Amino acid sequence: MTGWIRVCALDDIAPLGSRVVASSQGDIAIFRTAADQVFGLHDKCPHKGGPLSQGIVHGNAVTCPLHGLKIGLKDGEAVAPDKGCAKTFAVKLDAGEVWLQLK
């Protein structure tokens, strides 16, 4: 799988939890939803730089632990009325393993 790196087993991330991957592009937060979907976002809130990986995952969004900004996990966009965007990263599940694409 060119450009893809294995992060961990899905079971290594608690439901509604996250895992941080250090990369040359900055820290990347890998999130797991209650439905076992996985998403990757730059681990920095666009509002004031808070660590999104320490936020609360709900549905397909995460709430920044510093000021409550809600970010969509699918597209990285702030949920209205908030504004801003966190960079997204491709993440996939394969045979119970979480993979992250770094370009």
C-alpha positions in Angstrom: 0.0 0.0 0.0 2.0 2.9 -1.3 1.9 6.0 0.9 0.0 4.2 3.6 1.3 3.5 7.1 -0.1 1.2 9.6 -1.2 3.1 12.7 -2.6 0.4 15.0 -5.4 -2.1 15.4 -8.9 -0.6 15.6 -9.3 -2.1 19.0 -6.3 0.0 20.2 -8.4 3.2 19.8 -11.4 3.3 22.3 -14.8 4.0 20.7 -15.2 7.8 20.6 -11.5 8.1 21.2 -8.4 9.1 19.3 -4.7 8.3 18.7 -2.0 10.8 17.8 0.5 10.1 15.0 3.6 12.3 14.8 4.5 13.1 11.2 6.6 15.5 9.2 3.3 17.3 8.5 2.6 17.8 12.2 0.6 15.7 14.7 -2.3 13.9 13.1 -5.3 12.8 15.3 -7.0 9.5 14.3 -10.5 9.4 15.6 -12.8 6.4 16.1 -16.6 6.9 16.1 -19.2 4.9 17.9 -19.9 3.2 14.6 -16.2 2.2 14.2 -15.5 4.7 11.4 -12.1 6.2 11.4 -11.0 9.8 10.4 -7.8 11.8 10.4 -7.4 15.5 11.2 -4.5 17.8 11.8 -4.4 17.7 15.6 -4.8 21.5 15.9 -8.0 23.4 16.2 -8.3 26.2 13.6 -9.7 28.5 16.3 -6.8 28.7 18.8 -4.7 25.7 18.1 -6.2 23.4 20.8 -5.4 19.6 20.6 -8.4 18.1 18.8 -7.3 14.6 19.9 -8.2 15.6 23.5 -11.7 16.7 22.4 -15.0 14.9 22.7 -16.1 12.8 19.7 -19.9 12.8 19.1 -21.5 11.5 15.9 -19.1 12.5 13.1 -17.7 15.5 14.8 -15.2 16.4 17.6 -15.5 19.3 20.0 -12.3 21.2 20.8 -11.4 20.9 24.5 -10.4 24.6 24.8 -13.3 26.6 23.5 -15.9 24.2 22.2 -15.5 24.6 18.5 -17.1 21.7 16.7 -15.2 20.2 13.7 -16.7 17.7 11.2 -14.6 14.6 11.1 -15.4 13.9 7.4 -14.4 17.2 6.0 -12.6 19.1 8.8 -15.0 22.0 8.5 -16.3 23.8 11.5 -20.0 23.2 12.2 -22.1 26.4 11.8 -22.2 28.9 13.3 -18.4 28.3 14.0 -15.9 29.0 11.2 -12.6 27.4 10.3 -11.2 24.2 8.9 -8.8 21.5 10.1 -6.7 19.6 7.4 -8.0 16.1 6.8 -6.0 13.0 6.1 -7.1 9.8 4.4 -7.6 7.0 6.9 -8.9 3.5 6.2 -9.6 0.2 7.9 -8.3 -3.0 6.5 -8.8 -6.3 8.3 -9.2 -4.5 11.6 -6.1 -2.4 11.2 -6.1 1.4 10.9 -4.0 2.9 8.0 -3.1 6.5 7.4 -2.1 7.9 4.0 0.8 10.3 4.1 1.7 12.0 0.8 
